C-alpha cells in the first residue's frame, strides 16, 4: 500500500513538473500542457488537439471504428497524467506528457478494428518520413509524418495508412488492429521553424492570376465583380484600363437590367491619358445586374481595339471573418442557386460555389455563404458579393490587431476600398468558451475599432451569438453574454444566434460542431434575416 502511494505521488510530481494539468468537466477531461491542449470526451474519444491554439482534429477527432463508431463507456484516470477509456471491444490508454500524447490501443474483440484520426481541413501541408513535402490529401502507407497548420506542427508516429479526402476535404490517419492486437500511436506537438513556415506557406499559397494583355485591357470592372451600391438605386463604378494601339479616345457603355429598368444602351467617353494610353473614370451606375460592360478605343473616329466584361453588378458586398463556421468547414460543399452571388479571393471574382476562395485557413469544405447570398438576392434583387477571410479553430486572441489574421482580413478590406462593402460578418466564439465575458468583449472591441481606424472609414460589424460545441454542450453562457455585450454597447450589430441550430443541422449525424448541408442553408438564411433588419433602414437615396 505504501509503495503504491509513493508511486502515485511520484507520478503526480512528475506530471506537475512537466506542466500537465487535467481537469474534469461534465464527464470530459481537459488536458493542458505548455505545448498543447487536448480533450478526452465522456465517450473516451480524444476529440481535440490544439497547438498554439490551432486545432488539428475535426469533430470526433480520434476513435475506434468497427461497423460503427465505438464509444468507450468507461473512462478512468488512474494517475494524474493518464486517462484510460474502454468498452467490451476496445480500449485506449492515453499518457500525457509536456509535448507528447501516447496512445496504447487494444483490440479486445475477435474481429479487426480500425482506429482513425480525422484532421481539420485547415491542416496542410505534411512532411513525410523521407523529407518530402506534400499537399493534402495524401493517400498511401506511412508510419511517421509531420503535419502543419500555420506555425503549429504535429508529428505522428505509428500510423499504417493515410487517405482522403473524407467528407469533402479531411485527411484520415488510420491504424489497423487485428483481433486482440495491441499497437502504440504517438502525437508530438511543436512550433514550426521559420523555414518550415515559409515552405508550408509557399506550398499552400494560391497561384497568382496572370494579367493577359490585350489590345484593350480592362482592369476594372472585373468579370463577376459586385460593386457596393451607395443607396437603394445607385452605385458608382471605377472604370480603368489601358490600350496598346495608338488612339485618341476611349468610350464605354453598360447594358442590362437594373432595379429601375433597362440601362441606356449608349456609349459615353472616359478621360484618356494619351502618353500612356491609359484611362480611368468613376461613373454612376444604377443598382442591379448582371450587367455587360463594353469598352472601345478610337483613332480618328475608327475603332482600333475593343474589350468586354460579360458580367458585373451593383449590389451588396460583405466581408466574412471568424473561425471554422465562417470558412469552408461544413460537411459538404454547397452551391448558390440564383446565379447572382459571387466571391472575391483578393485577386479575382468568381461565382460563389464552395469552397469559398480567400479564407486564411485554405479550408475546402462547405460554407453558409451560398445560402446567404441566395437569400439576400431573393429579397433585394441585386447581385451579392462575399469575401470570406476566416481561419478555423481560432480564438479572438488570434485576431488581435498586431497578428497575421488581422492583417489578412485588412488586406481584403483594403482591396475592396472605402465604401467597397456593406459590413463585416463575424462568426466566432467556440474557441473562447472559457474566457470571461468582459475579456472577450474587450478584445473583440479592439479588433473592431482598429479595423475601421486602419481602413480610414466607418463600416459596421455584425457579431453572431455562437458558442456551440456538441449536443451535450450546445451553448456557453459566458461567450453568449460577451457577444450580447457588444450589441448592447453599440460596438457591433446583432448577428444570428446559431447555437439554436442543433440536431441534424450539425455534421456527423448531429454530433459535430460544424454544419450539415441542412444547417448551412439555415445558417445562411439566419444571417440574411439579421443583415436585412439593418438594410431595410437604409434610405433609398
GIUR-V427770 format. One record per pair of residues at least 12 apart in sequence whose ideal C-beta (glycine too) atoms are under 10 Angstrom apart, sorted by the first residue. I is the first residue (numbers start at 1). J is the second residue. If there is no record, write none. Layout:
I J
I J
//
This chain:
7 79
8 78
8 79
8 80
9 80
10 79
11 78
11 79
11 80
11 81
11 82
12 79
12 80
12 81
13 80
14 79
14 80
14 81
14 97
15 33
15 79
15 80
15 81
15 82
15 95
15 96
15 97
15 98
16 80
16 81
17 98
18 33
18 34
18 35
18 81
18 96
18 97
18 98
18 99
18 100
19 32
19 33
19 34
19 35
19 97
19 98
19 99
20 32
20 33
20 34
20 80
20 81
20 82
20 95
20 96
20 97
20 98
21 33
21 37
21 80
21 81
21 96
22 38
22 40
22 77
22 79
22 80
22 81
22 82
22 83
22 94
22 96
24 40
24 42
24 75
24 77
24 83
25 39
25 42
25 434
25 473
26 41
26 42
26 472
26 473
27 40
27 41
27 42
27 43
27 75
27 472
28 40
28 41
28 42
28 43
28 45
28 47
28 48
28 75
28 469
28 470
28 472
28 473
29 41
29 42
29 44
29 46
29 75
29 77
29 83
29 85
29 94
29 96
30 48
30 434
31 46
31 48
31 49
31 81
31 83
31 94
31 96
31 101
32 50
32 96
33 81
33 96
33 97
33 98
33 99
33 100
33 101
33 189
34 98
34 99
34 189
35 51
35 52
35 97
35 98
35 99
35 100
35 152
35 188
35 189
35 190
35 191
36 48
36 49
36 50
36 51
36 52
36 53
36 54
36 56
36 96
36 98
36 99
36 100
36 101
36 152
36 154
36 187
36 188
36 189
36 190
37 49
37 50
37 51
37 52
37 53
37 55
37 189
38 50
38 51
38 56
38 57
38 61
38 83
38 94
38 96
38 101
38 187
38 189
39 57
39 61
39 469
40 61
40 62
40 72
40 75
40 77
40 83
40 84
40 85
40 92
40 94
40 96
40 101
41 60
41 61
41 63
41 71
41 72
41 75
41 85
41 469
41 470
41 472
41 473
42 71
42 72
42 73
42 75
42 85
42 472
43 60
43 63
43 69
43 70
43 71
43 72
43 73
43 75
43 85
43 87
43 472
43 511
44 62
44 63
44 64
44 70
44 71
44 72
44 73
44 74
44 75
44 76
44 83
44 84
44 85
44 86
44 87
44 90
44 91
44 92
44 94
45 57
45 59
45 60
45 61
45 62
45 63
45 64
45 69
45 70
45 71
45 72
45 75
45 85
45 92
45 116
46 60
46 61
46 62
46 63
46 83
46 85
46 92
46 94
46 101
46 103
46 117
46 187
47 59
47 60
47 61
47 62
47 63
47 118
47 469
47 470
47 511
47 512
47 513
48 60
48 61
48 62
48 120
48 393
48 469
48 513
49 61
49 62
49 101
49 117
49 119
49 120
49 154
49 187
49 189
50 120
50 149
50 152
50 154
50 189
50 393
50 395
50 431
51 99
51 147
51 148
51 149
51 150
51 151
51 152
51 153
51 154
51 187
51 188
51 189
51 190
51 191
51 192
52 149
52 150
52 151
52 152
52 153
52 189
52 190
52 191
52 192
52 398
53 150
53 152
53 393
53 394
53 395
53 397
53 398
53 431
54 120
54 122
54 123
54 148
54 149
54 150
54 151
54 152
54 153
54 154
54 361
54 391
54 392
54 393
54 394
54 395
54 398
54 431
55 119
55 120
55 122
55 123
55 149
55 152
55 323
55 324
55 392
55 393
55 394
55 430
55 431
55 513
56 117
56 118
56 119
56 120
56 122
56 123
56 147
56 148
56 149
56 152
56 153
56 154
56 156
56 187
56 189
56 393
57 117
57 118
57 119
57 120
57 123
57 154
57 170
57 187
57 393
58 117
58 118
58 119
58 120
58 121
58 122
58 123
58 166
58 167
58 169
58 170
58 171
58 324
58 329
58 365
58 392
58 393
58 507
58 508
58 512
58 513
58 514
59 118
59 120
59 167
59 170
59 329
59 331
59 470
59 506
59 507
59 508
59 511
59 512
59 513
59 514
60 116
60 117
60 118
60 470
60 508
60 511
60 512
60 513
61 116
61 117
61 118
61 119
61 120
62 92
62 94
62 101
62 103
62 105
62 115
62 116
62 117
62 118
62 173
62 175
62 185
62 187
63 90
63 92
63 114
63 115
63 116
63 117
63 118
64 85
64 87
64 89
64 90
64 91
64 92
64 105
64 106
64 107
64 109
64 113
64 114
64 115
64 116
64 175
64 177
65 90
65 113
65 114
65 115
65 116
65 174
66 89
66 90
66 107
66 109
66 111
66 112
66 113
66 114
66 115
66 177
67 111
67 113
69 116
69 508
69 509
69 511
70 87
70 88
70 89
70 90
70 109
70 113
70 114
70 115
71 85
71 87
72 84
72 85
72 86
72 87
72 88
72 89
72 90
72 91
72 92
73 85
73 86
73 87
73 88
74 86
74 87
74 88
74 91
75 92
75 94
77 94
78 93
79 95
80 96
81 94
81 95
81 96
81 97
81 98
82 94
82 95
82 96
82 102
82 104
83 95
83 96
83 101
84 104
86 106
86 108
87 108
87 109
88 108
88 109
89 106
89 107
89 108
89 109
89 110
89 111
89 113
90 105
90 106
90 107
90 108
90 109
90 113
90 115
90 177
91 104
91 105
91 106
91 107
91 108
91 182
92 104
92 105
92 106
92 115
92 185
93 105
93 106
93 184
95 184
95 186
97 186
97 188
98 189
99 155
99 187
99 188
99 189
99 190
100 155
100 157
100 186
100 187
100 188
100 189
100 190
101 154
101 185
101 186
101 187
101 188
101 189
102 157
102 158
102 184
102 185
102 186
102 187
102 188
103 115
103 117
103 158
103 175
103 183
103 184
103 185
103 186
103 187
104 182
104 183
104 184
104 185
104 186
105 158
105 175
105 177
105 181
105 182
105 183
105 184
105 185
106 177
106 180
106 181
106 182
106 183
107 176
107 177
107 178
107 179
107 180
107 181
107 182
107 183
108 177
108 179
108 180
108 181
108 182
109 177
109 179
109 180
110 178
110 179
110 180
111 177
111 178
111 179
111 180
112 176
112 177
112 178
112 179
112 181
113 175
113 176
113 177
113 178
113 179
113 180
113 181
114 160
114 161
114 172
114 174
114 175
114 176
114 177
115 158
115 159
115 160
115 173
115 174
115 175
115 176
115 177
115 183
115 185
116 163
116 166
116 172
116 173
116 174
116 175
117 147
117 154
117 156
117 159
117 162
117 171
117 172
117 173
117 174
117 175
117 185
117 187
118 164
118 166
118 167
118 170
118 171
118 172
118 173
118 508
119 136
119 137
119 147
119 149
119 154
119 156
119 162
119 164
119 166
119 169
119 170
119 171
119 172
119 173
120 147
120 149
120 169
120 170
120 171
120 324
120 329
120 361
120 363
120 392
120 393
120 514
121 136
121 164
121 165
121 167
121 168
121 169
121 170
121 171
121 324
121 327
121 328
121 329
121 330
121 355
121 361
121 362
121 363
121 364
121 365
121 392
121 514
122 149
122 150
122 169
122 204
122 323
122 324
122 327
122 328
122 329
122 359
122 360
122 361
122 362
122 363
122 364
122 390
122 391
122 392
122 393
122 394
123 136
123 147
123 148
123 149
123 150
123 152
123 153
123 154
123 170
123 171
123 361
123 362
123 363
123 392
123 393
124 136
124 137
124 138
124 147
124 148
124 149
124 150
124 169
124 171
124 200
124 203
124 204
124 361
124 362
124 363
124 364
125 138
125 146
125 147
125 148
125 149
125 199
125 200
125 201
125 202
125 203
125 204
125 362
126 138
126 142
126 145
126 146
126 147
126 148
126 153
126 154
126 156
126 162
126 171
126 200
126 203
127 144
127 145
127 146
127 147
127 148
127 153
127 155
127 192
127 196
127 199
127 200
128 140
128 142
128 143
128 144
128 145
128 146
128 162
129 142
129 143
129 144
129 145
129 146
129 157
130 142
130 144
131 146
133 146
133 148
133 196
133 199
133 200
133 202
133 203
134 162
134 203
135 200
135 203
135 204
135 362
136 148
136 162
136 164
136 165
136 169
136 170
136 171
136 204
136 362
136 364
137 162
137 163
137 164
137 165
137 166
137 169
137 170
137 171
137 172
137 364
138 162
138 163
138 164
138 171
138 173
139 161
139 162
139 163
139 164
139 165
139 171
139 172
140 161
140 162
140 163
141 159
141 160
141 161
141 162
141 163
141 174
142 156
142 159
142 160
142 161
142 162
142 173
143 156
143 157
143 158
143 159
143 160
143 161
144 156
144 157
144 158
144 159
144 186
145 157
145 159
145 162
145 171
145 173
146 188
146 190
146 192
146 196
147 171
147 173
147 187
147 200
148 192
148 196
148 197
148 199
148 200
148 201
148 203
148 204
149 192
149 200
149 361
149 362
149 391
149 392
149 393
150 192
150 197
150 200
150 201
150 204
150 360
150 361
150 391
150 394
150 398
150 404
150 405
151 190
151 191
151 192
151 193
151 194
151 196
151 197
151 200
151 201
151 404
152 189
152 190
152 191
152 192
152 197
152 393
153 188
153 189
153 190
153 191
153 192
153 193
153 196
153 197
153 200
154 187
154 188
154 189
154 190
155 186
155 187
155 188
155 189
155 190
156 173
156 175
156 185
156 186
156 187
156 188
157 184
157 185
157 186
157 187
157 188
158 173
158 175
158 183
158 184
158 185
158 186
158 187
159 172
159 173
159 174
159 175
159 176
159 183
159 185
159 186
160 173
160 174
160 175
160 176
160 177
160 183
160 185
161 173
161 174
161 175
161 176
162 174
165 364
165 365
167 330
167 331
167 332
167 365
167 366
167 507
167 508
167 512
167 514
168 328
168 329
168 330
168 331
168 332
168 333
168 354
168 355
168 363
168 364
168 365
168 366
169 328
169 329
169 332
169 333
169 354
169 355
169 362
169 363
169 364
169 365
169 366
170 329
170 363
170 364
170 365
173 185
173 187
204 361
204 362
205 362
206 345
206 346
206 347
206 348
206 357
206 358
206 362
207 347
208 347
209 345
209 346
209 347
209 348
213 242
213 244
214 241
214 242
214 243
214 244
214 305
214 306
214 307
215 242
215 243
215 244
215 245
215 247
215 297
215 304
215 305
215 306
215 307
216 241
216 242
216 243
216 244
216 245
216 247
216 250
216 277
216 279
216 295
216 296
216 297
216 303
216 304
216 305
216 306
216 307
216 308
217 240
217 241
217 242
217 243
217 244
217 278
217 295
217 305
217 307
218 239
218 240
218 241
218 242
218 252
218 279
218 293
218 294
218 295
218 307
218 308
218 309
219 238
219 239
219 240
219 241
219 242
219 278
219 279
219 280
220 237
220 238
220 239
220 240
220 241
220 280
220 281
220 293
220 309
220 312
221 237
221 238
221 239
221 240
221 254
221 285
221 291
221 293
221 309
221 311
221 312
221 313
221 314
221 349
222 293
222 309
222 311
222 312
222 342
222 344
222 347
222 348
222 349
222 350
223 290
223 293
223 308
223 309
223 310
223 311
223 312
223 342
223 348
223 349
223 350
224 290
224 309
224 310
224 311
224 312
224 313
224 341
224 342
224 343
224 344
224 348
224 349
224 350
224 351
224 352
224 383
224 385
225 237
225 289
225 293
225 309
225 311
225 312
225 313
225 314
225 317
225 342
225 344
225 348
225 349
225 383
225 385
226 289
226 290
226 312
226 313
226 314
226 315
226 316
226 317
226 318
226 340
226 341
226 342
226 343
226 344
226 349
226 352
226 373
226 382
226 383
226 384
226 385
226 386
226 387
226 416
226 420
226 421
227 285
227 287
227 289
227 291
227 312
227 313
227 314
227 315
227 316
227 317
227 383
227 385
227 416
227 419
227 420
227 421
228 287
228 314
228 315
228 316
228 317
228 318
228 385
228 416
228 417
228 419
228 420
228 421
228 422
228 459
229 259
229 285
229 286
229 287
229 288
229 313
229 314
229 315
229 316
229 317
229 380
229 382
229 383
229 419
229 422
229 538
230 284
230 287
230 314
230 419
230 538
230 541
231 287
231 538
231 539
231 540
231 541
232 259
232 260
232 287
232 380
232 382
232 535
232 538
232 539
232 540
232 541
233 258
233 259
233 260
233 286
233 287
233 288
233 314
233 382
233 540
233 541
234 258
234 259
234 260
234 284
234 285
234 286
234 287
234 314
234 540
234 541
235 258
235 283
235 284
235 285
235 286
235 287
235 288
235 289
235 313
235 314
235 315
235 382
235 419
236 282
236 283
236 284
236 285
236 314
236 419
237 252
237 254
237 281
237 282
237 283
237 284
237 285
237 291
237 293
237 312
237 313
237 314
238 280
238 281
238 282
238 283
238 417
238 420
239 252
239 254
239 268
239 270
239 271
239 279
239 280
239 281
239 282
239 283
239 285
239 293
239 295
240 270
240 278
240 279
240 280
240 281
240 282
241 270
241 277
241 278
241 279
241 280
241 295
241 297
241 305
241 307
242 272
242 273
242 276
242 277
242 278
242 279
242 280
242 297
243 272
243 274
243 276
243 277
243 278
243 279
243 295
243 296
243 297
243 298
243 299
243 304
243 305
243 307
244 277
244 297
244 304
244 305
245 277
245 297
245 299
245 304
245 305
246 274
246 277
246 297
246 299
246 304
247 272
247 274
247 277
247 279
247 296
247 297
247 298
247 299
247 300
247 302
247 303
247 304
247 305
248 272
248 274
248 277
248 297
248 298
248 299
248 300
248 301
248 304
249 269
249 270
249 271
249 272
249 274
249 279
249 296
249 297
249 298
249 299
249 300
249 301
250 267
250 269
250 270
250 271
250 272
250 273
250 277
250 278
250 279
250 280
250 281
250 295
250 296
250 297
250 298
250 305
251 266
251 267
251 268
251 269
251 270
251 272
251 279
251 294
251 295
251 296
251 297
251 298
251 303
252 267
252 268
252 269
252 270
252 279
252 281
252 283
252 293
252 294
252 295
252 296
252 307
253 265
253 266
253 267
253 268
253 291
253 292
253 293
253 294
253 295
253 296
254 266
254 268
254 283
254 285
254 286
254 289
254 291
254 292
254 293
254 294
254 309
254 312
254 314
255 291
255 292
255 293
255 294
256 285
256 286
256 288
256 289
256 290
256 291
256 292
256 293
256 311
256 312
256 313
256 314
257 286
257 288
257 289
257 290
257 291
257 381
258 285
258 286
258 287
258 288
258 289
258 291
258 313
258 314
258 381
258 382
259 286
259 287
259 288
259 289
259 314
259 315
259 380
259 381
259 382
260 286
260 287
260 288
261 286
261 288
262 286
262 288
263 285
263 286
263 288
263 289
263 291
263 292
264 286
265 292
265 294
267 294
267 295
267 296
267 298
268 281
268 283
269 281
269 298
270 282
270 283
270 295
272 297
272 298
277 297
277 305
279 295
279 297
284 314
285 312
285 313
285 314
286 314
286 382
287 313
287 314
287 315
287 316
287 380
287 381
287 382
287 383
288 313
288 314
288 315
288 381
288 382
288 383
289 311
289 312
289 313
289 314
289 315
289 340
289 381
289 382
289 383
290 309
290 310
290 311
290 312
290 313
290 314
290 315
290 339
290 340
290 342
290 383
291 309
291 310
291 311
291 312
291 313
291 314
291 383
292 308
292 309
292 310
292 311
292 312
293 307
293 308
293 309
293 310
293 311
293 312
294 306
294 307
294 308
294 309
294 310
295 307
295 308
295 309
296 308
311 339
311 340
311 342
311 349
311 351
311 383
312 342
312 349
312 383
312 385
313 340
313 342
313 382
313 383
313 384
313 385
314 382
314 383
315 340
315 341
315 342
315 373
315 376
315 377
315 380
315 381
315 382
315 383
315 384
315 385
315 422
316 373
316 376
316 377
316 380
316 382
316 383
316 384
316 385
316 386
316 421
316 422
316 423
316 531
316 535
317 342
317 344
317 383
317 384
317 385
317 386
317 387
317 416
317 419
317 420
317 421
317 422
317 423
318 369
318 372
318 373
318 376
318 384
318 385
318 386
318 387
318 388
318 421
318 422
318 423
318 424
318 425
318 462
318 527
318 531
319 344
319 358
319 385
319 386
319 387
319 388
319 389
319 409
319 410
319 412
319 413
319 416
319 420
319 421
319 422
319 423
319 424
319 425
319 426
319 451
319 459
319 461
320 343
320 356
320 358
320 359
320 367
320 368
320 369
320 372
320 386
320 387
320 388
320 389
320 390
320 409
320 412
320 424
320 425
320 426
320 427
320 527
321 359
321 360
321 387
321 388
321 389
321 390
321 391
321 394
321 399
321 405
321 406
321 408
321 409
321 412
321 413
321 424
321 425
321 426
321 427
321 428
321 447
321 451
321 461
322 388
322 389
322 390
322 391
322 392
322 394
322 396
322 399
322 405
322 409
322 424
322 425
322 426
322 427
322 428
322 429
322 430
322 431
322 463
322 464
322 466
322 495
323 361
323 390
323 391
323 392
323 393
323 394
323 395
323 396
323 398
323 399
323 405
323 426
323 427
323 428
323 429
323 430
323 431
323 432
323 466
324 359
324 361
324 363
324 365
324 367
324 390
324 391
324 392
324 393
324 394
324 427
324 428
324 430
324 431
324 513
324 514
324 515
325 367
325 368
325 390
325 392
325 427
325 428
325 429
325 430
325 464
325 466
325 468
325 498
325 501
325 513
325 514
325 515
325 519
325 520
325 523
326 356
326 359
326 361
326 367
326 368
326 369
326 388
326 389
326 390
326 391
326 392
326 394
326 425
326 426
326 427
326 428
326 464
326 466
326 523
327 355
327 356
327 358
327 359
327 360
327 361
327 362
327 363
327 364
327 365
327 366
327 367
327 369
327 388
327 389
327 390
327 391
327 392
327 393
327 394
327 427
327 514
328 354
328 355
328 356
328 357
328 359
328 361
328 362
328 363
328 364
328 365
328 366
328 367
328 369
328 388
328 390
328 392
328 514
329 355
329 359
329 361
329 363
329 364
329 365
329 366
329 367
329 390
329 392
329 393
329 507
329 512
329 513
329 514
329 515
330 354
330 355
330 363
330 365
330 366
330 367
330 368
330 369
330 506
330 507
330 512
330 514
330 515
330 516
330 517
330 519
330 520
330 523
331 365
331 366
331 506
331 507
331 508
331 509
331 512
331 514
331 515
331 516
331 517
331 518
331 519
331 520
332 354
332 365
332 366
332 507
332 515
332 516
332 517
332 520
333 353
333 354
333 355
333 356
333 364
333 365
333 366
333 367
333 370
333 517
333 520
334 352
334 353
334 354
334 355
334 365
334 366
334 367
334 368
334 369
334 370
334 371
334 374
334 515
334 517
334 520
334 521
334 524
335 351
335 352
335 353
335 354
335 366
335 370
335 371
335 374
336 351
336 352
336 353
336 354
336 369
336 370
336 371
336 372
336 373
336 374
336 377
336 384
336 386
336 524
337 353
337 370
337 371
337 373
337 374
337 377
337 378
338 352
338 370
338 373
338 374
338 375
338 376
338 377
338 378
338 381
338 383
338 384
339 351
339 352
339 374
339 377
339 383
340 352
340 373
340 374
340 376
340 377
340 378
340 380
340 381
340 382
340 383
340 384
340 385
341 353
341 369
341 370
341 371
341 372
341 373
341 374
341 375
341 376
341 377
341 383
341 384
341 385
341 386
342 373
342 383
342 384
342 385
342 386
342 387
343 355
343 356
343 357
343 358
343 367
343 369
343 370
343 373
343 384
343 385
343 386
343 387
343 388
344 356
344 357
344 358
344 385
344 386
344 387
344 388
344 412
344 415
344 416
344 420
344 421
345 357
345 358
345 359
345 387
345 388
345 412
345 415
346 358
346 387
346 389
346 408
346 411
346 412
346 414
346 415
346 416
347 415
349 385
349 387
351 370
351 373
352 367
352 369
352 370
352 372
352 373
352 374
352 384
352 385
352 386
352 388
353 367
353 369
353 370
354 366
354 367
354 368
354 369
354 370
354 520
355 367
355 369
355 388
356 368
356 369
356 370
356 386
356 387
356 388
356 389
356 390
357 386
357 387
357 388
358 386
358 387
358 388
358 389
358 390
358 408
358 411
358 412
358 415
359 387
359 388
359 389
359 390
359 391
359 392
359 408
360 388
360 389
360 390
360 391
360 392
360 394
360 398
360 404
360 405
360 407
360 408
360 409
360 412
361 389
361 390
361 391
361 392
361 393
361 394
361 405
361 408
362 391
362 392
363 388
363 390
363 391
363 392
365 392
365 507
365 514
365 515
365 520
366 507
366 514
366 515
366 516
366 517
366 519
366 520
367 386
367 388
367 390
367 515
367 520
367 523
367 524
368 386
368 388
368 425
368 427
368 496
368 498
368 515
368 519
368 520
368 521
368 522
368 523
368 524
368 525
368 526
368 527
368 528
369 384
369 386
369 387
369 388
369 425
369 520
369 523
369 524
369 527
370 384
370 386
370 520
370 521
370 524
371 517
371 519
371 520
371 521
371 522
371 523
371 524
371 525
371 526
371 527
371 528
372 384
372 386
372 425
372 520
372 521
372 523
372 524
372 525
372 526
372 527
372 528
372 531
373 385
373 386
373 524
373 527
373 528
374 521
374 524
374 525
374 528
375 521
375 524
375 525
375 526
375 527
375 528
375 529
375 531
375 532
376 422
376 524
376 525
376 527
376 528
376 531
376 532
376 535
377 528
378 525
378 528
379 528
379 529
379 531
379 532
379 535
379 536
380 528
380 531
380 532
380 535
380 536
384 422
384 528
385 416
385 420
385 421
385 422
386 421
386 425
387 409
387 412
387 413
387 415
387 416
387 420
387 421
387 424
388 409
388 412
388 425
389 405
389 406
389 408
389 409
389 410
389 411
389 412
389 413
389 424
390 405
390 408
390 409
390 425
390 426
390 427
390 428
391 404
391 405
391 408
391 409
391 428
392 430
392 431
392 514
393 430
393 431
394 428
394 430
394 431
394 432
395 428
395 429
395 430
395 431
395 432
395 434
395 435
395 440
395 443
396 426
396 428
396 429
396 431
396 432
396 435
396 439
396 440
396 441
396 442
396 443
396 444
396 446
396 447
396 479
396 482
397 431
397 432
397 435
397 439
397 440
397 443
398 428
398 431
399 426
399 428
399 443
399 444
399 446
399 447
399 451
400 443
400 446
400 447
400 450
401 443
401 446
401 447
401 449
401 450
401 451
401 453
401 454
402 450
403 447
405 447
406 446
406 447
406 450
406 451
406 454
407 454
409 424
409 426
409 447
409 451
410 450
410 451
410 454
410 455
412 424
413 451
413 452
413 454
413 455
413 457
413 459
414 454
414 455
414 456
416 455
416 459
417 455
417 456
417 457
418 455
418 456
418 457
418 458
418 459
419 457
419 459
420 455
420 457
420 459
421 459
422 459
422 460
422 462
422 531
422 534
422 535
422 538
423 459
423 460
423 461
423 462
423 492
423 493
423 495
423 531
423 534
423 535
424 447
424 448
424 451
424 452
424 459
424 460
424 461
424 462
424 463
424 492
424 493
425 460
425 461
425 462
425 463
425 464
425 493
425 495
425 496
425 527
425 530
425 531
426 444
426 447
426 448
426 461
426 462
426 463
426 464
426 466
426 483
426 486
426 492
426 493
426 495
427 462
427 463
427 464
427 465
427 466
427 495
427 496
427 498
427 523
427 527
428 440
428 444
428 447
428 463
428 464
428 466
428 479
428 483
429 444
429 463
429 464
429 465
429 466
429 467
429 468
429 476
429 478
429 479
429 480
429 482
429 483
429 498
429 499
430 466
430 467
430 468
430 469
430 476
430 479
430 499
430 513
430 514
431 467
431 479
432 444
432 466
432 467
432 476
432 478
432 479
432 482
432 483
433 467
433 468
433 469
433 473
433 475
433 476
433 477
433 478
433 479
433 480
434 476
434 478
434 479
435 476
435 478
435 479
435 482
436 478
436 479
436 481
436 482
437 477
437 478
437 479
437 480
437 481
437 482
437 483
437 484
437 485
438 478
438 481
438 482
438 485
439 478
439 482
440 478
440 479
440 481
440 482
440 483
440 485
440 486
441 463
441 481
441 482
441 483
441 484
441 485
441 486
441 488
441 489
441 491
441 492
442 482
442 485
443 482
444 461
444 463
444 482
444 483
444 485
444 486
444 491
444 492
445 461
445 485
445 486
445 489
445 491
445 492
447 461
448 460
448 461
448 463
448 486
448 491
448 492
449 461
449 491
460 491
460 492
460 493
460 531
460 534
461 486
461 491
461 492
461 493
461 495
462 487
462 492
462 493
462 494
462 495
462 496
462 527
462 530
462 531
462 533
462 534
463 482
463 483
463 484
463 485
463 486
463 487
463 491
463 492
463 493
463 494
463 495
463 496
464 483
464 492
464 494
464 495
464 496
464 497
464 498
464 499
464 523
464 526
464 527
464 530
465 479
465 480
465 481
465 482
465 483
465 484
465 486
465 487
465 494
465 495
465 496
465 497
465 498
465 499
465 500
466 479
466 480
466 483
466 495
466 496
466 497
466 498
466 499
466 501
467 479
467 480
467 481
467 482
467 483
467 497
467 498
467 499
468 498
468 499
468 500
468 501
468 502
468 505
468 506
468 512
468 513
468 514
468 515
469 499
469 512
469 513
470 502
470 506
470 508
470 510
470 511
470 512
470 513
471 502
471 503
471 506
471 510
471 511
471 512
472 511
473 513
474 499
474 500
474 501
474 502
474 503
474 506
475 497
475 499
475 500
475 502
476 499
479 499
480 497
480 499
483 495
483 497
484 497
493 530
493 531
493 533
493 534
494 530
494 533
494 534
495 526
495 527
495 530
495 531
496 522
496 523
496 524
496 525
496 526
496 527
496 528
496 529
496 530
496 531
497 526
497 530
498 515
498 519
498 522
498 523
498 526
498 527
500 522
500 526
501 515
501 516
501 518
501 519
501 520
501 522
501 523
501 526
502 519
503 516
503 518
503 519
504 516
504 517
504 518
504 519
505 517
505 518
505 519
505 520
505 521
505 522
505 523
506 518
506 519
507 519
507 520
//
